[in-house]
Amino acid sequence: MEEEFNSLDKNSVNNKSSIEDLLRENIRYNRAIFSDMQKIKRHMMWRTIFNVIWLILFVAPLIVAAIWLPSFISDFTAQFQGFTGNSSNTIDLLQQLQQLK
């Protein structure tokens, strides 16, 4: 019986050191994972910031142009028609130029 007690005592000592080694290894892995997660979190933050900047620089001007451009084009065509007169005179002028050839 005494031999069994000694063997149990030795096994418990081995188990304790084994458990402590496993805990140390686990802590080391947890620190590495935490470090990687911090890097991923930082990367995701910068990605979000650059996506917002991209939206502001590229998409917002397209939206503004889609709203503002039709009124600008109508104003421009009205001014252009004022320079050329009405369209029938322009067509007559083109026909006269073709007859001169």
C-alpha positions as CSV (number, residue, x, y, z in Angstrom):
1,M,0.0,0.0,0.0
2,E,2.8,2.3,0.8
3,E,4.2,1.7,-2.7
4,E,0.9,2.8,-4.3
5,F,0.9,5.9,-2.2
6,N,4.5,6.8,-3.3
7,S,3.6,6.2,-6.9
8,L,0.5,8.4,-6.6
9,D,2.5,11.1,-5.0
10,K,5.1,11.0,-7.8
11,N,2.3,11.0,-10.4
12,S,0.7,14.1,-8.8
13,V,4.0,15.9,-8.8
14,N,4.4,15.0,-12.5
15,N,0.9,16.0,-13.2
16,K,1.4,19.4,-11.5
17,S,4.5,20.2,-13.5
18,S,2.8,19.0,-16.7
19,I,-0.3,21.2,-15.9
20,E,2.0,24.1,-15.2
21,D,3.8,23.6,-18.4
22,L,0.5,23.4,-20.3
23,L,-0.7,26.6,-18.6
24,R,2.5,28.4,-19.5
25,E,2.2,27.3,-23.1
26,N,-1.4,28.3,-23.2
27,I,-0.6,31.7,-21.9
28,R,2.1,32.1,-24.6
29,Y,-0.4,31.1,-27.3
30,N,-3.0,33.5,-25.9
31,R,-0.6,36.4,-26.0
32,A,0.3,35.6,-29.6
33,I,-3.4,35.4,-30.5
34,F,-4.1,38.6,-28.7
35,S,-1.3,40.4,-30.6
36,D,-2.6,39.1,-33.9
37,M,-6.1,40.2,-33.1
38,Q,-4.8,43.7,-32.3
39,K,-3.2,43.9,-35.7
40,I,-6.3,42.7,-37.4
41,K,-8.4,45.2,-35.5
42,R,-6.1,48.0,-36.5
43,H,-6.2,46.9,-40.1
44,M,-10.0,46.8,-40.1
45,M,-10.1,50.3,-38.6
46,W,-7.8,51.8,-41.3
47,R,-9.8,49.9,-44.0
48,T,-13.0,51.5,-42.8
49,I,-11.4,54.9,-42.7
50,F,-10.1,54.6,-46.3
51,N,-13.5,53.3,-47.5
52,V,-15.2,56.4,-46.1
53,I,-12.5,58.6,-47.7
54,W,-13.0,56.8,-51.0
55,L,-16.8,57.4,-50.8
56,I,-16.2,61.1,-50.1
57,L,-13.7,61.6,-52.9
58,F,-15.2,59.5,-55.7
59,V,-18.8,58.7,-55.1
60,A,-20.0,62.0,-53.6
61,P,-18.8,64.1,-56.7
62,L,-20.7,61.7,-59.0
63,I,-23.9,62.1,-57.0
64,V,-23.4,65.9,-57.0
65,A,-22.8,65.9,-60.7
66,A,-25.9,63.8,-61.4
67,I,-27.9,66.4,-59.5
68,W,-26.2,69.5,-60.8
69,L,-25.3,68.5,-64.4
70,P,-28.8,68.4,-66.0
71,S,-29.5,72.0,-65.0
72,F,-26.1,73.1,-66.3
73,I,-26.6,71.3,-69.6
74,S,-30.0,72.9,-70.1
75,D,-28.5,76.4,-69.4
76,F,-25.7,75.7,-71.8
77,T,-28.0,74.6,-74.6
78,A,-30.1,77.6,-74.1
79,Q,-27.1,79.9,-74.4
80,F,-25.9,77.9,-77.4
81,Q,-29.2,78.3,-79.1
82,G,-29.1,82.0,-78.4
83,F,-25.8,82.2,-80.3
84,T,-26.9,80.2,-83.3
85,G,-30.5,81.4,-83.4
86,N,-33.3,79.0,-83.9
87,S,-32.5,75.6,-85.3
88,S,-34.2,76.1,-88.7
89,N,-31.7,79.0,-89.5
90,T,-28.8,76.7,-88.7
91,I,-30.1,74.0,-91.0
92,D,-30.7,76.6,-93.8
93,L,-27.1,77.8,-93.3
94,L,-25.8,74.2,-93.6
95,Q,-27.8,73.6,-96.8
96,Q,-26.4,76.8,-98.3
97,L,-22.9,75.8,-97.5
98,Q,-23.4,72.4,-99.2
99,Q,-24.8,74.1,-102.3
100,L,-21.7,76.3,-102.5
101,K,-19.5,73.3,-102.8
